Every structure is written in structure tokens, then in C-alpha cells.
Amino acid sequence: MRRSCFLSFLLCLAASVAAQSLNWREYKNPGGNFSVLMPSDPSDTANHDPEGDSHTIQATDHSVSYNVFYIKFSQDQIVDDANFKAHRDGFLGHFPNCKLFSEQPAAPAINGFIGGSYRVNCEVPGAKTSHIGNLYLGKHYFYGVFALFVHESSESPDVKKFVDSFALIDPAK
């Protein structure tokens, strides 16, 4: 009896995970020149940024928020470490009460861009959150590709799937 209950539980769990994975689909944003896998149709919020056209694309699945932030620069940028660090610090500065937990080279790397992979742990009223993702700086775009979730919960394998799926539509832009 226990064995059949346990087997039924595993089958239900597997079906649930498979159903969640089937909902993911490629989202293309021609204005931001990127594609990424998203768990549902995302919202697109225009931001006010003096450097150019800026948007936040967001979709939520269960307790994880999947976000792509981008700026399409009005002027060409110098793609070097100093400029990347300035943009990185400006982006991470928008996360109050946060500490940088890890920093590594961006994975996947994008040709012609400088990037970094980050884990940021934050304290917000009532919870601790983790933010995992990549930042990329190119001549025409700056991207932030991050998943946010409650720190105490286990990290979903979909976080890696989301971050790893980010790609440029037209690498020449």
C-alpha cells in the first residue's frame, strides 16, 4: 500500500513538473533585439532612462519572477571593463538592502559584449530574496537577465533554463 501511494505521488509530481515545462515558450522582443524562454506571456514596462529606450520584461511562474531589463542606447557605448562596471554598479544599486554573493563571467557569453553572472541576496520587508542572472554591455544595448525568488525556497531548475536561453535576435545590431 505504501509503495503504491509513493509511486502515485511520484507520478503526480512528474506530471506536474512536465506540465510546467511544457508552458515555457520563446519570447522575442525585436525592440530589445533579444529572445528568451518565458513561462508565460510577459508584461513590458517602459522605464525612464536618460541613456536611451529602456524596458523591463517580466513573467512570473509560481514564486519566481523572470525579468529582462534592457537599455537601447541613444549613443554608441565604449565596451570596456570600466564602462561595464559603471553600468553594473548602477544596475545593482537599484536593489536596496542587497549584498553581492557571487560574481563570475557571464554564461552564456555573448560575442561583442562584456558580461558578468551574479547572485545577489536581498532583504525586503518580510522576506529574504535571491536574484540570479547575467548583465551584458554592448555598443548599442545593456541587458540584465535575472530571476528573483524567496531565498529560503529551493532554486528552481527553470532559473538556469531562463538565464541560459537569452540570445540576441540580430548579433550585428
Sequence and secondary structure as in RCSB ss.txt:
>XXXX:A:sequence
MRRSCFLSFLLCLAASVAAQSLNWREYKNPGGNFSVLMPSDPSDTANHDPEGDSHTIQATDHSVSYNVFYIKFSQ
DQIVDDANFKAHRDGFLGHFPNCKLFSEQPAAPAINGFIGGSYRVNCEVPGAKTSHIGNLYLGKHYFYGVFALFV
HESSESPDVKKFVDSFALIDPAK
>XXXX:A:secstr
 HHHHHHHHHHHHHHHHHHHHHH EEEEETTTTEEEEESS  EEEEE  TTEEEEEEEEEETTEEEEEEEEEESS
    SHHHHHHHHHHHHTTSTTEEEEEEEE SS  TT EEEEEEEEEEETTEEEEEEEEEEE SSEEEEEEEEEE
TTS   HHHHHHHHH EES TT 
